[in-house]
Amino acid sequence: MSTKKKELSDKSFDEDLGDLEAKFVPGSGGPETPLGGDEEKGGVEIVLEQSVLSDDDTVFSDNENNENTAVQPPASVEDDDMSEYISPARKYADEDPTHPNWPTHKKHVFILTNAGKPIYTRYGDEFKLATFMPSINAIISFVEDQDDTIRCIIMGEHKVVFLQRGPLYLATVAKTNEPLSHLESVLDYTHAQIISILTQTIVSRLKTRPKFDLRNMLSGTDKILDALIRTMDNDPQYMFKASHCLRMPAFARLQLSNILHINRPLEELLFSFLVSGHQLVSLVRPRGVRFTVKPQDLHLLMNFVSSSPSFRTSESWTPICLPNFNENSYLHAYVSYLTADLFLVLMSTKPDHFYPLASCKNNIWELVKMTPDLLDTLNTSLRNPEYSVADIEIPSLLHFLYKAQSTSQFTAPRFD
């Protein structure tokens, strides 16, 4: 897979670990409790768009108009392209609303089209919910007929939260202490992850073709959505709308960023990410590019790579959409694991840049290994990504969560 070495660019760059703007404010995940029963503890409260929820509950902004030329999504996806994402049968795939385990699950998430066609369910098999999903559609349609938009139904300790995104309807049924804003954020992130896989262009086909079946194009990606929902229950960076950065010495991070910068052989190379799990090590973009990577896009990219085991086995070239960058088009991502815990993502606008970026990766890794003490420092940080509150040496301090407003970076010690 060797290619002719290109001249390395020496253009100025921005080391962009922060300066990330959030599209919305996600909520915090709380402990989940089983779903089912206890309706007698309270009445039913229906929350509508016009009647409750102040403007501060969820903040949305339109996508920036950008002049970047990103490649358009392919007209079709070959079966071979998706086969590598197919995982073994899901643990709860045989369940449906009549199964005794169904009401014991902690949080259900459903996605369907405005025609009532099921797309995704966190538990069970969407094919077996063909008669259940239309009931969600009926509730949403009933409220729409009253010229309103349903947000939530509260039944005792249960919350049924709805989110409408064009032709897609999303709903979650949860018996938790999580606020409404967080449950809405879970649905919004889930929708954004679907857009990152398909683009809004493909999803919009449902407006003109209501019977268009998205399940074939999403085949095998259930585990990506499952992982996202599971991560949002436990990772505070979603609540803080910030990137969780790997703890490491500042000089080592600067050295890594410089190495990523000088190995930019293509003008079309937009972003270079160095990531460990769900922690950002370094993010570099060329100076003069007025687009920043927003936290939601970064979270979606991390989840997409981390939850797909196939990326660990070899270098990969995959289209992915960053919804806040350009929701209608794909960028192309070169993904390669440098170590068991560290992966590199190079994003280009061109679909034929695999080999130049593969060569770029080789140059980056060689420079990392040649820089004195850098690889040892990096491996030490990867082996010890967490720290104790005792390391802060503040008497009586039990725990803390900290976000730097100026850089949108987040840090917190582990729970001891």
Secondary structure, DSSP 4 states (H G I P E B T S, - for coil): ---PPPPPP---EEE-SS-PPPSS-------EE--S--GGGS-EEEEETTTS--TTS----PPPP----PBPPPS---HHHHHTT--SPPTTTT--TTSTTGGG-SEEEEEEETT--EEEESSS-GGGGTTTHHHHHHHHHHHHTTT--EEEEEETTEEEEEEEETTEEEEEEEEES--HHHHHHHHHHHHHHHHHHH-HHHHTHHHH-TT---TTTTTT-HHHHHHHHHHHTT-TTTTTTSEEBPP--HHHHHHHHHHHHH----TTEEEEEEEETTEEEEEEEETT------HHHHHHHHHHHHT-GGGGTS-EEEEE--HHHHTTSBEEEEEEESSSS-EEEEEES-TT-HHHHHHHHHHHHHHHHHSTTHHHHHHHHHH-----GGGG--TT-----EEETTTTEEE-PPP-
